[in-house]
Structure formats: C-alpha cells, structure tokens
Amino acid sequence: MGPSGALLAWCAGLIATLIVGFVAGATAQTFPTRPIRLIVPFAPGGLNDTVARLMQPHLEKGLGQPIIIDNRPAASGIVGTDAVAKAQPDGHTLLMVASSHTVVPATNAKLPYDANRDFAAVAMIGRNPFLFVVNARTRAATLAEFIALAKTNPGKINYATPGAASQSHLVTELFSQRAGIKLQHIPYRGGAPAILAMISGDTEFAVISPLASLPHIRSGALRAIAAGGMARDPQMPDLPTVAESGFPGFEAIQWVGLLTTAGTPPEIVARLNGEVNRAIRDTDVIAKLAAQGAVPAGGTPAEFQAVIANEIRNWTEIARSANIKAE
C-alpha cells in the first residue's frame, strides 16, 4: 500500500471511530425512550421491594420516564430474574436483586439463566453486615468464647437460619469451617421465626441481618458477638468484626443492587449507574437505607460485576463442600 492508500485507510478508520462515538453518545442521550420496568422478583414489603420504591422517584426524575415496579414473587426469585435475562437488551427492563442472587446459582443445579453471563451489573445500591448473635442465656459474650463453647459441645449447639440453602446458611457453614466447629442447623421459614426460635431458646446462635435482630439485641433478648463487615457497624461501634476476632479477611454482608439484561449498550449502563450513584447521595435516601440497616454502596458497574462473580464462585465452593442444595 502506497502513502496515499495508507492515508485513506487512516482517514477511514478515524471516520468510523467518530461515527461509533457519535452513535454511542446519541444512544445515551436519547435513552430512555419509554417507561422503564423495574422487576422485583419477590413480594411487596421485602428489602428488594422497599429499596426499589425508595429509588423509584429519584430514577424517574433523573431519567425523565416513569419507573414501573413489577413484583414477580415465585420460585425464590427465579421467575422474575429470568424475565430480565430474556428481555430486550436496551436498558428498559431492570432487576432489583439482593445478595441472594449469588446464592441461588450456587445451590440450584439447573437454572433457566446464567447469573454471570445473562445480566449486566448497573450498581450496588446498599449493603449491610450480617450480625453474629446468640441467645442472651448462652454462656458466650464474645466470638472467641462462643467458638470455645462449640468446641466443647460438638454438634450440640443449634443455629437458626431463615431457610435451608439461604445466604445465612452458607455463611454459617463457611464460618464453622474456618473456626473448626460443628453446629446443628435448624432452618425456619423466614427471618422472623428464626429470631423467635433464638429468643425462646430453641436455638442458640444465628448469622442474621441487623434489620431482623437489632430490636431484640437492644431489648436484651439476644446478644451480638460480632459483625460481618470489614469495618465496624456504625450502629454498633463497640462490636468487633469477625475479621478483628481472629479471622482476617472474613466478610459476611448482604447487599441490594440493580441489574439489567446482558448486551445492553455500555453507555446506557453508564447512564443508569450515574443516576443510581446520584440518588444514593441524597440525604433522604441515606436515612431510609439506614432504617433498613443498610449504608449506601455505589461504585462502577465493573466493581459490582466483580462482586457478583466472586460471590457465585465462593458460595458454589461452600455449597459443594457442605452438601447444601436448594429444596
């Protein structure tokens, strides 16, 4: 190719790059072109639904289109999640998920979607640490004392969870492996009955959300012995983390975040991400997340995608080693 041919090729490449950039910019500017459907794969009233309704007016204001919340409670969230996996990849269908999104593929051999490949992460909205709690009559005031108690009574201490194959179940099994203890799992149908079992003394230990447990910790019915975050919980600044208590790097958190369909143009994902990050800086949103025991998270789509991939990998390993499967 002569000099003139090389010049023509360079010009053609430059023009193509400019066209792609122009189209991408135009797509971001024109999105959204119609109301956005925000699917919540659980019933009204839960954390996913509460956060969806908290974010709704802020996203509507930022995006200039109505946000229609669509609750689809069935099959542990699988039905609603699958609807987003199979939607048009144009950003007009969103999914509000909690960290159970990464537990489901770890405990279900067959799903109609791939939790890693079929979704584009938008942003993590909020996060909160699990609390490690004991019945107030249990002879353990710290995590170290509880571990010592469990080691002297292998398999005799009952722990409650909101259900078999739940995130609480997996976290407790992971902790038990790290601590070298053996506990007896007692699954319940939800967080409320698990807490009641703790208070009554039917069970002695639980790894559970602060939203469910904090009122009973404050009343004295339960005792918190550690927090699952890497940093101390602002609501309980005197409570050590599990990492501080002899398990460096151990983290046990819940989160809630926004996904859309894989293949959605990156500029649309970036637009959605920007609106989420803007909304969670609002003082009203911060206060209402705090009421749910959560703090704002935020960050980039890539950071959220990495969290999801890492959790799926970790939970799959734990589920396999502990033989945990969804019913």
NUZAMI-517837 format. One record per residue: x, y, z of N, C-alpha, C, O in turn. Coordinates in steps of 0.05 Angstrom, whole numbers, plus 5000, padded with zeros to 4 digits. Example, Ala and Ser with C-alpha at 12.3 -4.5 7.8 and 13.67 -1.06 7.14 Angstrom:
# residues 2
526448865156524649105156526449345156528549345169525749555142527349795143525850015157526850235161
//
This chain:
# residues 327
501749765000500050005000501850255000503650275016501250444981502750684979501950885000500150845016503451115001502851315021499951415020498651465040498951454995496251554992494251345002492151415015494751094997492950885006492950865036490850825049495250895048495450885078493951115090492651085111494151345077492851585087489751545086488351615104488851435063485951385060484951185081482851225092486550975086485750775106485650905134483750845150487551075140487651215166485151395169483951405190484551535148482151715148479651555152477851635167479451325138477051165140476751055169474551055179478950975181478850885209478051095228476451055246479051345223478351565240475451635238474051685258474351625214471551685209469751475223467751545236470551225221469051005233468951045263466851005276471251115275471451155304469651385313468251365333469651605297467951835303465051765301463451855318464351605281461551525278460551355301458451395312462251155309461550985332461251155357459351115372463051345362462851515385460351685385459051725405459751785361457351955358454751795364453051885378454651545353452351375357452051305386449851315397454351235399454251165428453251405444451551375462454251645438453451875452450451935448449052015467449551905423446751955417444951755431442851825441445851505433444251295447443951375476441751355487446051455489445951535517444151775522442751795542444251965503442652205506439652155501437952275514439051965483436151915477434951715496432451715499436551555510435451365529434551505554435951685564432251425566430351225556428251355538427651595540427151185521425151285502422251215510420351295497421951065532419350975542419550905571421850905582417350855585417450775613419350535618419550355601420650535641422450315648421050125668419850215687421249875662420149675680422349575699424349475691421749605725423649515746422449265759420549285775423549035752422448785763423648725790426148725794421948675809422748585836421848295838419448245838423748105840423047825839421947705865421947465868420947885883419847795908417247955914416648155900415847875934413348005941413848285952416048345962411748465952412048725964412648705993411748526007414248896003414848916032417548816040418548886061418948666022421548576029423648786023423049006014426248716028428348916024428549005994428749235989428448805976428548885947426449085940426949285927423949025949421649195942421949465955421349675943422749465981423049715995425049905982424550145979427349795974429449955961428550045933429050265925427049865919426049935892424250185894424450365878422450185914420650415917422050655928421150885923424150615943425750845952427150975928427351225927428250815910429750925887427851025865428651205849425450935864423650995842423351295835423851365812422651465854422351745847424951885838424952065821427151795849429751915842430551835814431651995798430151585807430751495779428851625759429651695737426351655767424351785749425252075743425152165720426152205763426952485760429452505742429652675725431352325747433852335732433652245703435052345686431852045699431651925672429352045656429352015631427552185669425352315654423252125644421852205625423051895655420951695647419851565672421251545692417351475670416251325693417751065698418650935679418050985723419250735731416950565742415750625762416350345727414050175735415249935750416749775740414449915776415349685792413549445788411149465791414849225781413448975774414348755793416448635789412648695813413348475832412648205820410348165811414548025819414147755808415247545828417347435824413747505850414747325871414147025864411846945866416146885857415746595851418446465850420446575841418546215860420946045857423546175867425546175853423446285891425846405904427046625886429446665886425246775872426246995855427046915827427747085811426946655821427946555795426246655772427346725751423546655775421746735754422247025745422547085721422247205764422647485757425447535746425847695728427447405757430147435748430447345719431747465702429147115712429247005685427947195665428847215642425947335674424547525656426447745646426347835623428247835664430148045657432347925640433348055621433147675646435247545630434447525600436147535583431847505595430847465568429547715556428347695535429847935569428748185559430448305537432748215533429448505523431048645503433348795517432848925537435748765506438048895520438249195513440149285499436249345523436249635516436049815540435650055538436249695564436149855589433349925599433150055619431249835585428549905593427349695611425049725620428849485617428049285637430249245657432549175650429649305683431649295704430849085724428448995726432748995740432248795761433448885787435848955789431848895808432748955835433348695850431548535855435948655856436648405868438048455895439248665900437948255912439548245937441748045933441947905913443348015954445647835952444847545949446447375943442247475954441247205949441547135919441446905912441847335902442247295873444647125868444746975849446647145885449146985881449046715895450646545890447146685913446746435928445246235911445845995910443146325896441446155881443045975861442545735860444846085845446245915826448145725840448945515829448945785865450745605880449345365891450545165896446645395895445145175908443045045889441644865898442845145865440945035845442544935821443945085808442344675816443944555794442944655767444544675748440344705764439244785739437645045742435745055757438545245727437045495726436545565697438045485679434345715691433745795664435546025653435246115631437346115670439146335662441846295675442146125693443846435665446546435677446946695692446946905680447246675718447346915735449747095729449747325736451846975717454147135710453847255682454447495679453047095663453147185635450647335625450847495606448347285637445847385626445047655636442847755630446647785653445948045665448348235663450648155664447648485661449648695662449248845689447148945695451348845705451248985731451049285726452449395709449249415741448949715739450349835763452249995760449449775787450749895811449649745836447349665837451449715856450549635882449349885896450550095895447049855908445650085920446350115950447050325959445949895964446549895993447649636003447349435989448849646026449949406038449749416068449749626080449549186080449649176109450848906119450648706105452248916141453548676151451648486165449748576177452048226162450648036180451648086208453948166212449948026227450748016255450847736265449147566259452947666281453247406293452047436321453147586338449847306327448347346352447947086366447846866354447647106392447046866409444646936427444047176432443346726436441246766456442546886481444746816488441147066494442247216517443147026540444847106556441946786541442646596562445146426555446046276572446046446530448346296522450846396536451246636539452546206545454946286560457246366542459346246541456746586527458846696509458346986505456147066495460247146512459947436508461547536484461247766476463347366474464947436451464947206431464146986437465947266407466047056387468046836396467546596392470246916408472146716417470946526438471446286438469346646456468046476477466046286464465746066473464546386443462646206430464045976417463145746418466346026403467845816390468745616410468645376405469745706433470645526454468345356464468745116468466045476467463645326476462845116456462244886463462945196430462245006409464244776407463444546401466744826412468744616410468444406433469244176430467444496455467044316478464344166476463743986491462644266457460044136453459544086423457544196412461243936410460943896380458243786372457443576382456943926354454443836343452043866361449843786354452443996385450244016404449044296405446944336417450344496392449344766392447744806366448744766344445144886369443444936346443745216336443945406351443745236309443645506298441245536279440545346265440045776280437645826264438445976238440246136238436945916217437146076192434346126181432445996189434046326163431446376151430646166131428546186118432345966127431645746108434045596099436345706099433645346092435845186081436745306054435145406039439345296050440645406025440345706023440645816001439845846045439746136046442646236049444446086055443046496045445646616049446546576078448946526083444746606097445446566125446446286130448346246145445246086117446145806119448945776109450645656122449545886085452145866073454346016090456545916093453646256099455546406115456246256141458546246149454246136154454745996179456445746174458245686190455945606152457645376146460445456139462345326147460745686125463445786119464945856145467245786148463545996163464746066188465445816204467645806216463745626205464245376220466745236210468345136226467045226184469445106172471945256181473945136189471845526179474145686186474845656216477145656224472745636233473145636262473745346272474645316295473245146255473644876264471644776284472244626302469144856280466944776298464744636282464544666258463144486297460844356284458244436299458044396323456444556284453844646295451544486282451944366260449244496294446844356284445044556271444044746284444444526245442844716230439844666235438944436232438344876242435444866244434345086225434345316233433345006202432245206183429345286191427745116200428645536186425945636191424945766165426445796145422445836165421245956141421246266144419146386148423646376141423846666143425446766168425946606186426147016167427747136188426247156215427447116236423747226214422147276238421947016255422547026279421146786243421046546260423846456270424046336291425946506254428646446263429346606288430646496306428646866288429247036311427546936335428646936357425046876331423346776353424546526366424446486390425646346349426846106359429246166376429846036396430746366368433046456383432246566410433346496431430146736410429246856435428146646455428646666479426746456444425546246461427646046472427045916492429946036459432045856468432045596453433645416459430245566433430245326416432945306400433845086395434045526394436645546381438345736396437345906411441045716393442845886409444546076393445746256404444546046366446346206350445146266323443546106313445746496312444846556284446646766272447746936286446946756246448146966230445847086215444746956197445147336221442547446212442847746207444747866216440947856193441048136186440548316210439048236228441748556211441248736233438348836234437248896255437048846210434248936209432548756226430648846240433048496224431448306239432248286269430548236286434848326274435848256301436248496319436148466344436748736309437448966325435449036347436249086370432849026341430949086363431148896387430848976410431748646381431948446402434648456416434848376440436648556402439248596415438948826435440048816457437649036426437249266443435449206467435749326489433549026464431848946487433248756506432248726528435448636498436948456515436248166511437347996524434348106492433647826487435747676472436047436475437347826456439547706440442047866446441948096455444347736442446947866446448547846420449047636410449448076410451148076387454048026396454948156415455447846382458147786390460147856368462547846372459147916344460948006322459248116299456948046296460548276283459348386258460848276234463248236235459448236212460648116189461948296169463248206150461848566174463148746155466148766160467148676181467548876140470448916144471049146163473149156176469149336165469349556184467049526204465049396198467349636227465249616248462649756239462749956224460449646247457849746241457450016255457750026280456850236241456450496253454250486275454350646294452250306272450150296292451150156318449950186339453349996316454449856339457449876339458849676335458450116343461350166340463050016360465449976355461949916382463549766402463649466396465049316409462149386375462049096368464349026349464449136327466148846357468348766338467248626314465148506314468748636292468148486269469248196272470948146289468248026255469247746254472247756247473847606258472947936228475747956219477548036242479747936245476548216259478148306282478348086304480148086320476447906303476247706324477747446318477147236329479747476301481447236295481147116268482246906262479547246250479147136223479647356202477747456189482147426198482847646179481647586151481847366141480447796140479347776113476547666112475347656090475447566134472747446134470747676132470747866147468947646112466847846108464147706103464047516087462147796116459447686112457447916111456648026131456647986086454848216083452548146065452647956049450448296068448248296049448348546033449348756042447348536008447248775992444748775975443448565972444049005964441949025945442949195922444349395926442249125897443349265874441549245850439549105850442449375828440949395804442449255781444849305777440949085766442048955742440249025719438049115722441348975695439648975671440548745653442248585661439548735629440048505612442748525599443548735590444148295598446748285584446448375555444448315542448448515546448348615518447348905516447349025495446349015539445549295539447949465533450049425545447649665515449949835508451249955533449850045551453949955534455350055558454650345565454650415588454050505544453450785550450750805565450350985581448850615560446350615575446850525603445750635622448450315606449150215633450450435649449850475673452250585636453650805649451651025658451951145679449651075641447651285648446051195672445551345691445250945673443750835696445450835721444550905742447950765718449850765740450051045752450151075777450351245735450551515744448151605760448451745780445751525751443351605765443151465792442251595811443951215794443951075819445851205839445151265862448251255830450251385847449451665856450051745879448051805839447052065846444852045868444752195887443051845864440751815882441651735910440551835930443651565912444451465939446151665954446851615977446751895942447952115957445952305969446552485984443352255962441152425973440852366003440752136011440552576019440352536048437952366056438052216075435752406042433352246048433751956042432851786058435051896020435651616013437551496033437151266042439551646042441451536062439951476088440451266100438151646096436651606121434851356119434651206138433551326096431751106093433150836089432150626097435550846077437150606076438050526105438050296112438750726120439550676148437350546164437850376181434850616158432550496171432350196165431050046179433450116142433549836134436049696143436549466136437649836159440249726169442449736148444349586150442149896127444049906105445350176102444350376112447650176089449050426082449350436052449450226039449550676040449850686011452350556002454450556016452250435978454550295967455650445943457750575946454350425920455250565896457550425883458050185888459050575867461250455852460650415823458450495814462450295808462250255779460849995773460749815790459749965749458749705740460749475742460049255750463249535734465349335735465849235763466248995768465849415782466249335810463949155820464448965834461549225813459249065822459248795808458648595820459948785782460148535768462148355780461748115782464448465789466548305802465548185829466247965835464048345844462948235869461147995863461247795877459348025843457547815837459047555829458447335838460947585811462447355801463947215824464046975826465147385841466747275864464947125883465646915893462547235889460747115908459646845897459546645912458946845872457946595860460046375862459446155869462546445856464646255858465046155887465345915891465046335906465446265934463146095945463645895958460746185940458446035950458145765938457345575951458945745913458845475899460745285913460145055917463145385920465045215934464045125962464344895969462845315976461845256003459445056001459344866016457645105982455344935979456244645972455044455982458244625956459244365948460544215972460043985977462244365986463644236008461844166031462343966046459644326035457844266057455344116048453544056064455244046022452943896010450344046015448343926024450344306009447944466012446544495985447844585965444044415983442544435958439844555964438644505986438744715945436044825948434044595947434444395933431944625963429844415963428244425938426344265935
//
